[in-house]
Amino acid sequence: MEVISDVHVEEVRVVQLFQDVFSSEIPGFPPVREMEFFIELHLGTGPISESPYRMAPAELTELKS
C-alpha cells in the first residue's frame, strides 16, 4: 500500500464532491500506524452461509421466499 504524506485533505476528490458532509475544520489525515488492519483470504473459500440462530420452520420458509 502506497502512503502519500504530502496530500492535503482538500485535494481528495471525495472531499471535494461532498463538501457539505465534511467539516471544514478537518486537521488532516490520521497518522500512519505501525500495523494496518487486514483480512487474510484463502483461495477456494466463500462466505459462511449459516443462520446466526435457530428459526421456527415458518420463519425459515418466509425468509427463503
C-alpha positions in Angstrom: 0.0 0.0 0.0 1.4 3.3 -1.0 1.5 6.1 1.6 1.3 9.6 0.4 2.1 12.1 3.1 2.1 15.4 1.3 -1.5 15.3 0.1 -3.9 17.8 1.7 -7.4 16.8 2.7 -8.9 19.5 0.5 -7.2 17.8 -2.6 -9.0 14.5 -2.1 -11.8 14.1 -4.8 -14.4 12.7 -2.4 -14.0 15.6 0.0 -14.3 18.0 -3.0 -17.5 16.3 -4.2 -19.2 16.2 -0.8 -18.1 19.4 0.8 -21.4 19.8 2.6 -20.7 16.5 4.5 -17.1 17.0 5.5 -16.2 19.5 8.2 -14.1 22.5 7.0 -12.0 22.1 10.2 -10.5 18.7 9.4 -6.9 18.9 10.5 -5.6 16.3 8.1 -5.2 12.6 7.6 -4.7 10.4 10.6 -1.1 9.4 11.4 0.3 6.3 9.7 0.0 3.4 12.1 2.6 0.7 12.5 0.0 -2.1 11.9 -2.7 -1.8 9.4 -5.8 -4.0 9.6 -6.2 -6.7 7.0 -8.2 -9.9 6.5 -6.3 -12.9 5.1 -8.2 -14.6 2.3 -7.7 -18.2 1.2 -8.4 -19.4 -2.4 -11.5 -21.5 -2.8 -13.3 -20.3 0.3 -16.5 -18.5 0.3 -18.7 -16.7 2.8 -20.3 -18.8 5.6 -24.0 -19.4 4.8 -25.5 -20.2 8.2 -28.3 -18.5 10.1 -26.9 -17.0 13.3 -29.7 -18.6 15.4 -32.4 -21.3 15.0 -35.7 -20.3 13.5 -39.1 -21.7 13.5 -39.9 -23.6 10.2 -42.5 -21.0 9.3 -39.9 -18.2 9.7 -37.3 -20.1 7.8 -39.6 -20.6 4.8 -40.7 -17.0 4.9 -37.1 -15.9 4.9 -36.1 -18.1 2.0 -39.0 -17.0 -0.2 
